[in-house]
Amino acid sequence: MPNILDDVFTEPEVSPDTLANLGPLRRLAGVWQSDQGVDINPKAEGPERRVFREHIRMDPIDGQTNGPQLLYGLRYHIHINTPEEAITFHDQDWLWEPATGVIMQTIAIPRGQVVLAGGTATPDDDHISVEARRYPLRDLLDHLPRRGVSHRLLPHRHHLQR
């Protein structure tokens, strides 16, 4: 991991052509569908096996800066349903940092589950692999492969009022 940069404030120039800057993620852009998903759900009487369909749409998002860090990514929406009922969906992002080859996947499932997985890839890789491990929340940022940018985990509170 590189040393902490002397200048953590200067942001790089962002290209408006996200698709050209997606590196190993560019081949994922578009619409995908599969009828081969299998869910094994634990039940008191034994595991329940259900087949499901996934319909995924992956759209390029604008380049994202974080000080000197520059990320290009895909936002995707996945709709999962079974032949007998509609089940859930979740939104996810794939992010790639060209300067370091760091690749990240963020997953937020509307059942209170959140995942941040990381790995590395080159622009022409045909195989992408990311991993998420269980860490204490304060250690999460230190375990992801990231540029040596100074960062802190800060508390977050969000209030909505009608």
N, C-alpha and C positions, 0 to 999 in steps of 0.2 A: 504494500500500500504506500503510495507516495506520501511525502511529508506534508504537513499542513502548509498551505500556500501562504506566501507573504500578503497577497492581495486577495481577500475573500469577498470583495465587494464588486469588482469589475465583472460585468456580465458579457459573455461572448455574443457575437452576431448570430441571430437565429435565421435560418433559411425558411422562406415560405413554402418550399417544396418538401414537405414532410416525407412523402412517399420515397423520394430519392435519398433520404437520410435515415431510413429505418434499418439499414444494415440487415442483419439476419431476420428481422421481423417483417420485411417487405413482402415476402411470399405468403404471409398470413392474412394480409389485407383482403377483404371481400366477404362473401357469404358462404358458410359451410353448414352441412347438415349430415347427421348420422342417425341411423336407427339401431345401432348396435350397443347402446349403453345398458349396463346391468347394475342394479343397486341391490345390495344385500343389507337388509334392515334387521337388526336384532329384535326378536320378539320373545316373550316368555315361553311360547310353545315351540320355539325354534326359529332359525333365520327365515325371513321372507325374501324371496327373490322376485324382483320386478324389472321388466325391460322398459327402457325409456328412449325417447328421441331427443336429440339436441339440435337446436337451430342456432347458429352463431353468426353474428354480423360484426366484423372488425373494421373500424374506421380510423384513419389517421387523425391524430390530434395535433394542434399547434406545438411547435418546439417549446420546451419548458426550461427556464433558467433558474438556477439556485446559486447565486453568486457566480463563480467561474464554471460551475457545472452546467452542462447543456444536455437535455434529454429529449429524444424524439420517441413517440409512442403510438400505440393503438388503444383505443377504447373499444371494449366490446360488450355486447349485450348477448347473453345466452338465455334462451328460453328452453326449459326442459319440461316435457310432459310425457305421460304414459298413455297407452291406448284407452285406459278407462277414466282418466281424470287429468285436469291441468294441475301441475305442481308448481314449483317455484322458479324464479329466475334470479340471476345476480349479475351485477356489472363488474367488470374487471378492466384493468389497464395492463398493457405490456409496455415497458419503457426500456430504451437502450441509450447508453451514453457512449457516443462514438470515440471520445478521447481516451477512454479506459477499457472499452469493451464490456462494461458492466451491463447486465440485463436484469430487469426486475419485473416481477408480476405481483400486482396488488389485487386482492380478492376481498370483496365485501358481500357476504351472504345475508339476506334480510332475516336472519334468525340470531343476530348478535354475534356472528363469527367474522373475524377479520384475519387475513393472512398476508404477509409480505415475504416473498421468496426472492432469492437472488442467485446469480451465477455470472458467468462470462461467456462471450461469444465474439466471433469475428464477423465482418460484414457478409462473407460468403458461406458461412456455416450452414450445412444442411440439417444439423441436429442442434437443438437448443435444450439445455437442461438448467432448471432452477431448483433451489431447495429452500425449504423453510424448516426451521427447528424451533423447539420450544425454548425460549430464553426468558429470563426475568425482563420485564418491560424496559427497565433502565439500560440493559445491555444490548437491546435489539439493534440499535444503530451501529454499535461497535462490531457486530458480527456480520453485517452485510458488506460485501465487497464494494467499497465506495472510494471516491477520491478522498485525499486527506484534507477535506474541507472541515473547518471547525463547525461543529454542530452540537446541539443540546436537545434533549427531550424535554419539552415544556408541557406543563399541564394545559388542558384545553377545557373550556366550559362554553357552552352555547345556550343562550336563552332565547326563546321565541315567545312573543306576546301578541295576542290578537287584539 
